[in-house]
Amino acid sequence: MRGSKVMTTTEVLLRVALKMAWFIVPMLAFVGIALPILEREL
């Protein structure tokens, strides 16, 4: 039954990674759009 515990931990890690992606992806998109605009203004 230890194998089931390994599966649950990997599933938790995958879910955490997906939750992190929801925050990281929009931030990367915002930075990618904002940086060129800031460079033009500066």
PDB file of N, CA, C and O in Angstrom:
ATOM      1  N   MET A   1       0.830  -1.212   0.000  1.00  0.00           N
ATOM      2  CA  MET A   1       0.000   0.000   0.000  1.00  0.00           C
ATOM      3  C   MET A   1       0.857   1.251   0.000  1.00  0.00           C
ATOM      4  O   MET A   1       0.341   2.360  -0.143  1.00  0.00           O
ATOM      5  N   ARG A   2       2.173   1.080   0.161  1.00  0.00           N
ATOM      6  CA  ARG A   2       3.028   2.270   0.146  1.00  0.00           C
ATOM      7  C   ARG A   2       3.004   2.940  -1.219  1.00  0.00           C
ATOM      8  O   ARG A   2       3.142   4.158  -1.331  1.00  0.00           O
ATOM      9  N   GLY A   3       2.824   2.120  -2.266  1.00  0.00           N
ATOM     10  CA  GLY A   3       2.780   2.691  -3.610  1.00  0.00           C
ATOM     11  C   GLY A   3       1.655   3.693  -3.754  1.00  0.00           C
ATOM     12  O   GLY A   3       1.800   4.700  -4.448  1.00  0.00           O
ATOM     13  N   SER A   4       0.522   3.423  -3.095  1.00  0.00           N
ATOM     14  CA  SER A   4      -0.610   4.347  -3.189  1.00  0.00           C
ATOM     15  C   SER A   4      -0.244   5.688  -2.557  1.00  0.00           C
ATOM     16  O   SER A   4      -0.657   6.745  -3.035  1.00  0.00           O
ATOM     17  N   LYS A   5       0.542   5.633  -1.465  1.00  0.00           N
ATOM     18  CA  LYS A   5       0.957   6.888  -0.831  1.00  0.00           C
ATOM     19  C   LYS A   5       1.840   7.696  -1.788  1.00  0.00           C
ATOM     20  O   LYS A   5       1.727   8.919  -1.866  1.00  0.00           O
ATOM     21  N   VAL A   6       2.717   6.998  -2.512  1.00  0.00           N
ATOM     22  CA  VAL A   6       3.585   7.703  -3.466  1.00  0.00           C
ATOM     23  C   VAL A   6       2.732   8.369  -4.545  1.00  0.00           C
ATOM     24  O   VAL A   6       2.998   9.500  -4.953  1.00  0.00           O
ATOM     25  N   MET A   7       1.700   7.650  -5.001  1.00  0.00           N
ATOM     26  CA  MET A   7       0.833   8.223  -6.031  1.00  0.00           C
ATOM     27  C   MET A   7       0.121   9.456  -5.498  1.00  0.00           C
ATOM     28  O   MET A   7       0.007  10.453  -6.211  1.00  0.00           O
ATOM     29  N   THR A   8      -0.358   9.411  -4.263  1.00  0.00           N
ATOM     30  CA  THR A   8      -1.084  10.554  -3.721  1.00  0.00           C
ATOM     31  C   THR A   8      -0.151  11.755  -3.568  1.00  0.00           C
ATOM     32  O   THR A   8      -0.551  12.887  -3.840  1.00  0.00           O
ATOM     33  N   THR A   9       1.087  11.517  -3.135  1.00  0.00           N
ATOM     34  CA  THR A   9       2.017  12.632  -2.978  1.00  0.00           C
ATOM     35  C   THR A   9       2.348  13.247  -4.337  1.00  0.00           C
ATOM     36  O   THR A   9       2.437  14.468  -4.459  1.00  0.00           O
ATOM     37  N   THR A  10       2.530  12.412  -5.352  1.00  0.00           N
ATOM     38  CA  THR A  10       2.819  12.951  -6.677  1.00  0.00           C
ATOM     39  C   THR A  10       1.620  13.738  -7.196  1.00  0.00           C
ATOM     40  O   THR A  10       1.782  14.770  -7.849  1.00  0.00           O
ATOM     41  N   GLU A  11       0.404  13.243  -6.901  1.00  0.00           N
ATOM     42  CA  GLU A  11      -0.786  13.968  -7.342  1.00  0.00           C
ATOM     43  C   GLU A  11      -0.869  15.321  -6.661  1.00  0.00           C
ATOM     44  O   GLU A  11      -1.234  16.316  -7.287  1.00  0.00           O
ATOM     45  N   VAL A  12      -0.528  15.359  -5.371  1.00  0.00           N
ATOM     46  CA  VAL A  12      -0.539  16.631  -4.639  1.00  0.00           C
ATOM     47  C   VAL A  12       0.479  17.588  -5.240  1.00  0.00           C
ATOM     48  O   VAL A  12       0.193  18.772  -5.421  1.00  0.00           O
ATOM     49  N   LEU A  13       1.668  17.077  -5.551  1.00  0.00           N
ATOM     50  CA  LEU A  13       2.694  17.935  -6.139  1.00  0.00           C
ATOM     51  C   LEU A  13       2.235  18.471  -7.488  1.00  0.00           C
ATOM     52  O   LEU A  13       2.471  19.636  -7.805  1.00  0.00           O
ATOM     53  N   LEU A  14       1.577  17.623  -8.287  1.00  0.00           N
ATOM     54  CA  LEU A  14       1.095  18.073  -9.585  1.00  0.00           C
ATOM     55  C   LEU A  14       0.028  19.150  -9.407  1.00  0.00           C
ATOM     56  O   LEU A  14       0.005  20.138 -10.141  1.00  0.00           O
ATOM     57  N   ARG A  15      -0.855  18.956  -8.429  1.00  0.00           N
ATOM     58  CA  ARG A  15      -1.900  19.959  -8.194  1.00  0.00           C
ATOM     59  C   ARG A  15      -1.293  21.275  -7.734  1.00  0.00           C
ATOM     60  O   ARG A  15      -1.735  22.346  -8.151  1.00  0.00           O
ATOM     61  N   VAL A  16      -0.284  21.199  -6.878  1.00  0.00           N
ATOM     62  CA  VAL A  16       0.391  22.423  -6.425  1.00  0.00           C
ATOM     63  C   VAL A  16       1.060  23.116  -7.605  1.00  0.00           C
ATOM     64  O   VAL A  16       0.995  24.339  -7.730  1.00  0.00           O
ATOM     65  N   ALA A  17       1.707  22.329  -8.476  1.00  0.00           N
ATOM     66  CA  ALA A  17       2.367  22.911  -9.643  1.00  0.00           C
ATOM     67  C   ALA A  17       1.343  23.592 -10.548  1.00  0.00           C
ATOM     68  O   ALA A  17       1.621  24.655 -11.103  1.00  0.00           O
ATOM     69  N   LEU A  18       0.156  22.990 -10.703  1.00  0.00           N
ATOM     70  CA  LEU A  18      -0.881  23.596 -11.539  1.00  0.00           C
ATOM     71  C   LEU A  18      -1.361  24.901 -10.912  1.00  0.00           C
ATOM     72  O   LEU A  18      -1.571  25.892 -11.611  1.00  0.00           O
ATOM     73  N   LYS A  19      -1.537  24.897  -9.580  1.00  0.00           N
ATOM     74  CA  LYS A  19      -1.965  26.130  -8.909  1.00  0.00           C
ATOM     75  C   LYS A  19      -0.909  27.216  -9.078  1.00  0.00           C
ATOM     76  O   LYS A  19      -1.242  28.380  -9.300  1.00  0.00           O
ATOM     77  N   MET A  20       0.370  26.837  -8.973  1.00  0.00           N
ATOM     78  CA  MET A  20       1.436  27.814  -9.156  1.00  0.00           C
ATOM     79  C   MET A  20       1.426  28.347 -10.585  1.00  0.00           C
ATOM     80  O   MET A  20       1.667  29.534 -10.809  1.00  0.00           O
ATOM     81  N   ALA A  21       1.149  27.472 -11.554  1.00  0.00           N
ATOM     82  CA  ALA A  21       1.131  27.894 -12.957  1.00  0.00           C
ATOM     83  C   ALA A  21       0.052  28.946 -13.187  1.00  0.00           C
ATOM     84  O   ALA A  21       0.241  29.862 -13.988  1.00  0.00           O
ATOM     85  N   TRP A  22      -1.090  28.823 -12.486  1.00  0.00           N
ATOM     86  CA  TRP A  22      -2.161  29.812 -12.655  1.00  0.00           C
ATOM     87  C   TRP A  22      -1.672  31.206 -12.275  1.00  0.00           C
ATOM     88  O   TRP A  22      -2.148  32.197 -12.829  1.00  0.00           O
ATOM     89  N   PHE A  23      -0.709  31.299 -11.316  1.00  0.00           N
ATOM     90  CA  PHE A  23      -0.182  32.605 -10.920  1.00  0.00           C
ATOM     91  C   PHE A  23       1.027  32.999 -11.779  1.00  0.00           C
ATOM     92  O   PHE A  23       1.184  34.167 -12.135  1.00  0.00           O
ATOM     93  N   ILE A  24       1.880  32.021 -12.111  1.00  0.00           N
ATOM     94  CA  ILE A  24       3.137  32.340 -12.805  1.00  0.00           C
ATOM     95  C   ILE A  24       2.872  32.714 -14.263  1.00  0.00           C
ATOM     96  O   ILE A  24       3.455  33.677 -14.761  1.00  0.00           O
ATOM     97  N   VAL A  25       2.013  31.978 -14.950  1.00  0.00           N
ATOM     98  CA  VAL A  25       1.781  32.230 -16.379  1.00  0.00           C
ATOM     99  C   VAL A  25       1.243  33.644 -16.617  1.00  0.00           C
ATOM    100  O   VAL A  25       1.777  34.350 -17.472  1.00  0.00           O
ATOM    101  N   PRO A  26       0.205  34.084 -15.892  1.00  0.00           N
ATOM    102  CA  PRO A  26      -0.265  35.471 -16.111  1.00  0.00           C
ATOM    103  C   PRO A  26       0.815  36.501 -15.774  1.00  0.00           C
ATOM    104  O   PRO A  26       0.922  37.531 -16.440  1.00  0.00           O
ATOM    105  N   MET A  27       1.622  36.221 -14.730  1.00  0.00           N
ATOM    106  CA  MET A  27       2.684  37.161 -14.377  1.00  0.00           C
ATOM    107  C   MET A  27       3.701  37.259 -15.502  1.00  0.00           C
ATOM    108  O   MET A  27       4.135  38.357 -15.849  1.00  0.00           O
ATOM    109  N   LEU A  28       4.089  36.118 -16.081  1.00  0.00           N
ATOM    110  CA  LEU A  28       5.048  36.132 -17.185  1.00  0.00           C
ATOM    111  C   LEU A  28       4.470  36.890 -18.378  1.00  0.00           C
ATOM    112  O   LEU A  28       5.180  37.655 -19.031  1.00  0.00           O
ATOM    113  N   ALA A  29       3.187  36.682 -18.664  1.00  0.00           N
ATOM    114  CA  ALA A  29       2.552  37.378 -19.785  1.00  0.00           C
ATOM    115  C   ALA A  29       2.528  38.882 -19.510  1.00  0.00           C
ATOM    116  O   ALA A  29       2.800  39.686 -20.402  1.00  0.00           O
ATOM    117  N   PHE A  30       2.199  39.257 -18.267  1.00  0.00           N
ATOM    118  CA  PHE A  30       2.156  40.683 -17.923  1.00  0.00           C
ATOM    119  C   PHE A  30       3.537  41.314 -18.051  1.00  0.00           C
ATOM    120  O   PHE A  30       3.682  42.408 -18.597  1.00  0.00           O
ATOM    121  N   VAL A  31       4.561  40.607 -17.538  1.00  0.00           N
ATOM    122  CA  VAL A  31       5.932  41.135 -17.625  1.00  0.00           C
ATOM    123  C   VAL A  31       6.349  41.251 -19.089  1.00  0.00           C
ATOM    124  O   VAL A  31       6.955  42.246 -19.485  1.00  0.00           O
ATOM    125  N   GLY A  32       6.027  40.239 -19.890  1.00  0.00           N
ATOM    126  CA  GLY A  32       6.413  40.264 -21.300  1.00  0.00           C
ATOM    127  C   GLY A  32       5.779  41.427 -22.036  1.00  0.00           C
ATOM    128  O   GLY A  32       6.365  41.961 -22.977  1.00  0.00           O
ATOM    129  N   ILE A  33       4.570  41.830 -21.610  1.00  0.00           N
ATOM    130  CA  ILE A  33       3.895  42.953 -22.273  1.00  0.00           C
ATOM    131  C   ILE A  33       4.351  44.278 -21.675  1.00  0.00           C
ATOM    132  O   ILE A  33       4.486  45.268 -22.394  1.00  0.00           O
ATOM    133  N   ALA A  34       4.589  44.305 -20.365  1.00  0.00           N
ATOM    134  CA  ALA A  34       4.887  45.572 -19.679  1.00  0.00           C
ATOM    135  C   ALA A  34       6.330  46.018 -19.920  1.00  0.00           C
ATOM    136  O   ALA A  34       6.586  47.213 -20.065  1.00  0.00           O
ATOM    137  N   LEU A  35       7.269  45.082 -19.966  1.00  0.00           N
ATOM    138  CA  LEU A  35       8.679  45.477 -20.091  1.00  0.00           C
ATOM    139  C   LEU A  35       8.947  46.307 -21.345  1.00  0.00           C
ATOM    140  O   LEU A  35       9.582  47.356 -21.230  1.00  0.00           O
ATOM    141  N   PRO A  36       8.501  45.899 -22.537  1.00  0.00           N
ATOM    142  CA  PRO A  36       8.767  46.725 -23.726  1.00  0.00           C
ATOM    143  C   PRO A  36       8.143  48.108 -23.612  1.00  0.00           C
ATOM    144  O   PRO A  36       8.726  49.085 -24.080  1.00  0.00           O
ATOM    145  N   ILE A  37       6.959  48.208 -22.995  1.00  0.00           N
ATOM    146  CA  ILE A  37       6.308  49.518 -22.843  1.00  0.00           C
ATOM    147  C   ILE A  37       7.126  50.387 -21.899  1.00  0.00           C
ATOM    148  O   ILE A  37       7.339  51.569 -22.171  1.00  0.00           O
ATOM    149  N   LEU A  38       7.586  49.812 -20.789  1.00  0.00           N
ATOM    150  CA  LEU A  38       8.396  50.583 -19.849  1.00  0.00           C
ATOM    151  C   LEU A  38       9.705  51.015 -20.506  1.00  0.00           C
ATOM    152  O   LEU A  38      10.161  52.138 -20.289  1.00  0.00           O
ATOM    153  N   GLU A  39      10.306  50.151 -21.296  1.00  0.00           N
ATOM    154  CA  GLU A  39      11.564  50.513 -21.957  1.00  0.00           C
ATOM    155  C   GLU A  39      11.339  51.656 -22.940  1.00  0.00           C
ATOM    156  O   GLU A  39      12.193  52.532 -23.068  1.00  0.00           O
ATOM    157  N   ARG A  40      10.197  51.661 -23.639  1.00  0.00           N
ATOM    158  CA  ARG A  40       9.919  52.754 -24.572  1.00  0.00           C
ATOM    159  C   ARG A  40       9.731  54.068 -23.831  1.00  0.00           C
ATOM    160  O   ARG A  40      10.198  55.113 -24.285  1.00  0.00           O
ATOM    161  N   GLU A  41       9.037  54.016 -22.673  1.00  0.00           N
ATOM    162  CA  GLU A  41       8.801  55.238 -21.907  1.00  0.00           C
ATOM    163  C   GLU A  41      10.095  55.747 -21.291  1.00  0.00           C
ATOM    164  O   GLU A  41      10.314  56.955 -21.203  1.00  0.00           O
ATOM    165  N   LEU A  42      10.963  54.813 -20.859  1.00  0.00           N
ATOM    166  CA  LEU A  42      12.230  55.225 -20.266  1.00  0.00           C
ATOM    167  C   LEU A  42      13.215  55.549 -21.388  1.00  0.00           C
ATOM    168  O   LEU A  42      14.357  55.921 -21.119  1.00  0.00           O
TER     169      LEU A  42
END
